[in-house]
Amino acid sequence: MIKPGKGTSSVLQRWLVGLLTGALLLVGLRGIAKDIHFDSSLLRQAFDAGAGWKESVPPEVVEARELLARHGDPSVPVALASGLWEDPLVRERLWDGLYPRRVHWGDKGLMLWRTPGPQQPNCTEISRSERIVLVDCH
């Protein structure tokens, strides 16, 4: 029969077992990380809200967002020219990607065109990228 107080582990023994278990766990995880070529920068990207956004939208959306970030007031709505408006995927992605800026179809004001841009005399080019032209039409 075991008497009370006998056979129980001391606090020091519990700490040693905990430290030994933790060390073994870390060594095991390190070995796994080496085997799978773990990259901590990829893990940080997993928690970034915008990670992969550029790769998941059409390039026109990325370029339009960059042009509008450099030029123009976010409270001013932007119109899409017919070439962008008629493509349902690009139109929807522009609508989402440019939020909170309001996007509409129109032929006046701040407008986004596909390159080469408008051939109208009443439009002034503000900026351009490879696929998108930002203009102000009166």
N, C-alpha and C positions, 0 to 999 in steps of 0.2 A: 504494500500500500504506500502511496506517495503522500508524504506529509505536506500540509499547506506551506507554501513558500518554497518548496523544493521542486526542482525540475522546471521551473519557469525561467525564461531567458531574461537577462538583464537588459537595461536600456542600451548599454554599450553594444551588446551583441546584436540587438535589433538594428542599430544604426550601421554596424558593420555589414550585416546581411543586405540592408537597403543600398548601401554604397556599392557593394560588390555586384548586386543585381543591376543597378544603374550603369556601372562601368561596363558590364557585359552587354547590356542593351546598346550602349553607345558604340562599342567596338563592332557589334553585329550590324548596326545601322550604317556605320562607316564603310564596312565591307560591301554592303548592298549598294550604297551610293557609288562606290568605285566601280562596281560591276555594271551598273546601269548608266555610268557617265553622268551623274547628277550635276546640274548646273543651277546654282542658287539664283542667278539672274532670271532664269525661266520661271522659277517659283515666285519671285517677286512680281513678274509680269502677270501671273495668274490672278493676282489680287488687284491689278490695275484696272480701273473701270473702262478705260479706252483701249485696252490691249486687243489687238487684232481688228480694230475698227477699219483702218485703212485697207486692210486686206479683204475685208468682207463687203465692201461697197464698190460700185463702179468708179473708175478713176475720175469721171466727170464730177462726181460728188465731192471727192477729196479736193480737187482743184477749185471747184466753186467755193467750198468752205474756206480754203486758204485765201482766195481772192477777196472774198467778202470780209474776212477777218482783218485784212490789211487796209481795205478801202470801204468806207461806208459806215453809216450809223446802224446799229442792230435794230433800232426801232422802225427803220424805214423798210417797208415790204419790198420784195424783189419779184419781178415778173420773169417768167420763163418764155423764151422765144419758142416758136412752133416746133423746131427740131428737138428741143428738150421736152416740151410738153407732150408730144405725140408718142414718145417712148415711155410706156407705162412703168417699167422697172426704174428707169432713171428718174422719172417724175416722182414716184413714191419715195425713193431713196433720198432725193433732194429735199422733199417735204420733211422727212425725218431728220436728215443730217444737218439741215440748216436751222432747225428749231433752236431758239424761240422766234427766229425771224419768220415773218409771214411770207408764204410763197403763193403766187397766183399767176393766172394766164393774163397777158396784157400786151399792149404795143406801145406803152409810154412809161416813163419813169426809169428807175434802175432796173436793168434787164441782164439776164444771162443768155448768151448765145453760144451755139457750137461754133468752132472755128470754121471758116475764116471770119465770121462775124457778120454784122448787118451791112448791107450795101445801100443804106438810106442816108441822105444828106443831113437829116435832123438828129442823127445819133452821134454822140461823142464817146470815143473809146476811153475807158478809165484804166483798164489793165487787161492783160491776157496771159493765158497759160498755154500749154500744149493743146488742150481740147476745148477750153472754155474762154469766152471773151466777156468781160464785164463792161457794159456801156450805159450811158445815160441818154435816153431818147426823150425829146420834147414834143 
